[in-house]
Amino acid sequence: MLSSTTFYLSRMLGATAIGLDEKRIGRVLDLVVDLSLARPRVLGVIAKSGRSEKLLPFLECLPTGGGRLRAVRTGPASEVALPSENLIYLRKHLLDKQIVDVDGRKLVRVNDLVIDTSGAGAYLVAVDVGAEGLLRRLGIEGLIGAALRIFGASIPSKLVLWGEVEAVDLPSTQIKLSKAYSKLDGIHPSDLADILEDLDRGSQVAIFSALDEERAADVLEELEPGAQVKLLENLSEEKAADVLEKMPADEVADILDELKSEKAERLLDEMEPESSTEVRSLMAYPERTVGSLMSKDYLFFNESMRAGDVIEELRRLRPEADTVYNLYILDARGVYQATVSLRDIVVADPGARIGEITESKVAPLQDGDDVYSIADLLLKYKLHAVPVVNTERRMVGTIVIEDVLEYVVRKR
């Protein structure tokens, strides 16, 4: 139950709109809200009389003695002043649309909206995403509530504060927002990927395009393969290429393999030459080979380098977590010599040469080896990553167990 100064939008729609002279102007069709504020303020009223609609400035809500809404007072149409951006029509743009519950990290449906009029003006303060809001709009809330009370139950109610939601179903409305989707910044990429997969194509593209390249790359990696392809097909080639450049080359190669060859080629041409060349080299490997799944992101050092210096170098580089489980020792020609674990380097004497602290050599894989032939090897020795060499034993990448298992499961 809301207070006498708080109203549901569903109760305001259809209410009488009156002017300063107390004369009836029409019925409230919609409310116009400024989203630029922490508490979005109601600025205007769309009032309908017959077939005509008027945009009027919102002044106040007039309650009855019992706390219900009696009327909405408006001012002269000539005095309405709306900003050029951050405006939203509550009924047209939000009601029945999907929004993101940022705290719950999921999509929810807007069944009703809560307007607070306790201070100067009126403000959008909460979203009703529960069954109660839907039944209220259908006019059967009281009937269903009474029936449930007989059995000691009640209608599920769910209000989410406006500060904890993000409107996402907006692309077709051409709403200009100064800080589009800023509340999504705190959502983990995997959760954001799940949300994107549940949205329509237009909303997906709008949200993804608003992300910076680094975050967009993290989200793209978390999407299902089919969703990755559909998204890239609808993005501008410039945006898509910028995002792909921020991803590991092996991930990009896997995605482009699923695209139509013409589209993949255009994206490769749009990417920076260095990134494009690396991806093309991976795509050149036949399917089912180690080379087609390997990653080119790995760290290597000379055997004469000291453990303390290696740790300092790692601090400087700040590499991704999955590239520091194993480090590799190569000679001056790039020929693979040995593998040394990060643990061995950390516990070793800082002055020890890393070539001397390697306990055993991990046999490298050939880039042309069959993927299925190495799955058992990786599992048997509980290896996280194994070096990959070419026919000249020069290191060309690493194969990670997760990539092999994912491939095997996907191709079953």
Buried (B, 14 or more C-beta within 10 A) or exposed (E): EBEBBBBBBBBBBEBBBBBEEEEEBBBBBBBBBBBBEEBBBBBBBBBBEEEEEBBBBBBBBBBEEEEEBBBBBBBEBEEBEEEEEBBBBBBBBBBEBBBBBBEBBEBBBBBBBBBBBEEEBBBBBBBBBBBBBBBBBEEEBEEBBEEEEEEEEEBEEBBBEBBBBBBBBBBEBEBEBEEBBEBBEEBEBEBBBBBBBEBEEEBBBBBBBBBEBEBBBBBBBBBEEEBBBBBBEBBEBEBBBBBBBBBBBBBBBBBBBEBEEEBBEBBBEBBEEEBBEBBBBBBEBEEBBBBBBBBBBBBBBEBEBBBBBBBEBBEEEEBEEBBBBBBBBBEEEBEBBBBBBBEBBEEBEEEBBBBEBBEEEBEBBBBBBEBEEBBEBBEEEEBEBBBBBBEEBEBBBBBBBEBBEEBEEEEE
